[in-house]
């Protein structure tokens, strides 16, 4: 669903398995991030229930513009599958009506609030350019710091 060649020459892919059920719109639960450097393939992240939460692309070593490009490719695929109005409606509902607390995010993924995801939605016109997540400045800082922390996969 996504591919980029980073400035360091490393190729990154986001792959999502197909799910034919109508309610999933073709998007399966199984997702993997793949890294290829000098003919060596590694899988730094894969979806696994119970704790292997999706890392920010910046945690894997991509720059913010590169990470934003990967996030945009995922969103563009959602738009292709569901349509722009449906994606816009679902996204705005998630970002404006959910109002999560940082405490609830401690036990689940921060992925929706990583800077590259929000920036990608802004660049695609899904969120307004002036959108700010509904957190206190301290909470936003904690999420941004988390997005910069190097990702260590579960063993």
C-alpha positions in Angstrom: 0.0 0.0 0.0 3.0 2.3 0.3 6.5 2.6 -0.9 9.3 5.1 -0.6 13.0 5.2 -1.2 14.5 7.2 1.7 17.3 9.7 1.3 19.7 7.1 2.6 18.8 4.8 -0.3 16.8 2.4 1.9 13.5 1.2 0.4 10.5 1.0 2.7 7.2 -0.7 2.0 3.9 -0.9 3.9 2.0 -4.1 2.9 -1.5 -4.9 3.9 -3.1 -8.3 3.3 -6.3 -8.4 1.3 -9.6 -9.1 3.2 -12.5 -9.9 0.8 -15.3 -9.2 3.4 -17.5 -6.2 2.4 -17.3 -4.6 5.8 -13.4 -4.4 5.6 -13.4 -2.9 2.0 -10.5 -5.1 1.0 -8.2 -4.0 3.9 -7.0 -6.9 6.0 -5.9 -6.8 9.6 -2.4 -8.1 8.7 -0.1 -5.2 8.0 3.7 -5.2 7.8 6.4 -2.6 7.4 9.3 -3.9 5.2 12.8 -2.4 4.9 15.2 -3.3 2.1 18.8 -2.1 2.3 21.6 -3.5 0.1 19.5 -6.5 -0.9 18.7 -7.4 2.7 15.1 -7.5 3.7 13.9 -7.0 7.3 10.5 -6.6 8.8 10.8 -4.1 11.6 7.1 -4.2 12.4 4.1 -6.4 11.8 0.6 -6.2 13.2 0.2 -8.5 16.2 -2.7 -8.2 18.6 -1.9 -7.7 22.3 0.9 -5.2 22.3 2.8 -4.9 19.1 1.5 -1.4 18.3 2.2 0.4 15.1 5.2 2.7 15.3 5.6 6.1 13.8 7.6 5.9 10.6 9.9 8.4 12.2 10.6 5.9 14.9 11.9 3.6 12.2 14.4 6.2 10.9 12.5 8.1 8.2 12.5 11.9 8.2 9.3 13.7 8.8 8.7 14.5 5.1 9.4 10.8 4.2 7.2 9.6 7.0 4.4 11.9 5.9 4.7 10.6 2.4 4.2 7.0 3.7 1.2 8.1 5.7 -0.3 9.9 2.7 0.0 6.7 0.6 -2.1 4.8 3.2 -4.7 7.6 3.3 -4.8 7.8 -0.5 -5.5 4.1 -0.7 -8.4 4.6 1.8 -9.7 7.3 -0.4 -9.5 5.1 -3.5 -11.4 2.3 -1.7 -13.9 4.2 0.3 -14.2 7.6 -1.5 -13.0 11.0 -0.3 -16.2 12.0 1.4 -16.4 8.9 3.5 -12.8 9.2 4.5 -13.2 12.8 5.4 -16.3 12.1 7.4 -14.7 9.2 9.3 -11.5 11.1 9.9 -13.1 14.2 11.2 -15.4 12.2 13.5 -12.3 10.4 14.9 -10.3 13.6 15.4 -13.1 15.9 16.5 -15.6 13.8 18.4 -13.4 11.2 20.1 -11.4 13.5 22.3 -9.2 10.8 23.8 -7.2 11.4 26.9 -3.5 10.7 27.0 -4.1 8.2 29.8 -6.3 6.1 27.6 -3.6 6.2 24.9 -0.9 4.8 27.2 -2.3 1.3 26.7 -2.9 1.6 23.0 -1.4 3.0 19.9 -0.5 6.7 19.5 -0.5 6.2 15.7 -3.5 8.5 14.9 -1.7 11.4 16.6 1.8 11.0 15.3 2.9 14.1 13.5 3.3 12.4 10.1 -0.3 11.1 10.2 -1.8 14.5 11.1 0.4 16.3 8.5 -0.6 13.8 5.8 -4.3 14.4 6.5 -3.7 18.2 6.4 -1.8 17.9 3.1 -4.6 15.9 1.6 -7.2 18.4 2.7 -8.9 15.9 5.0 -8.1 17.9 8.1 -7.9 21.7 8.1 -4.4 23.2 7.9 -4.8 24.7 11.4 -5.9 21.5 13.1 -4.4 20.9 16.5 -5.0 17.6 18.4 -7.3 17.9 21.4 -4.6 17.5 24.0 -2.9 19.9 26.4 0.5 21.2 25.2 2.2 18.8 27.7 0.3 15.8 26.2 1.1 16.9 22.6 4.8 17.1 23.6 4.7 13.6 25.1 3.1 12.2 21.9 5.7 14.0 19.7 8.5 12.6 22.0 7.1 9.1 21.7 7.0 9.5 17.9 10.8 10.2 17.9 11.7 7.4 20.3 13.5 4.6 18.4 11.1 1.7 17.9 12.2 -1.6 19.4 10.1 -4.6 18.1 8.7 -7.1 20.6 10.7 -10.3 20.8 
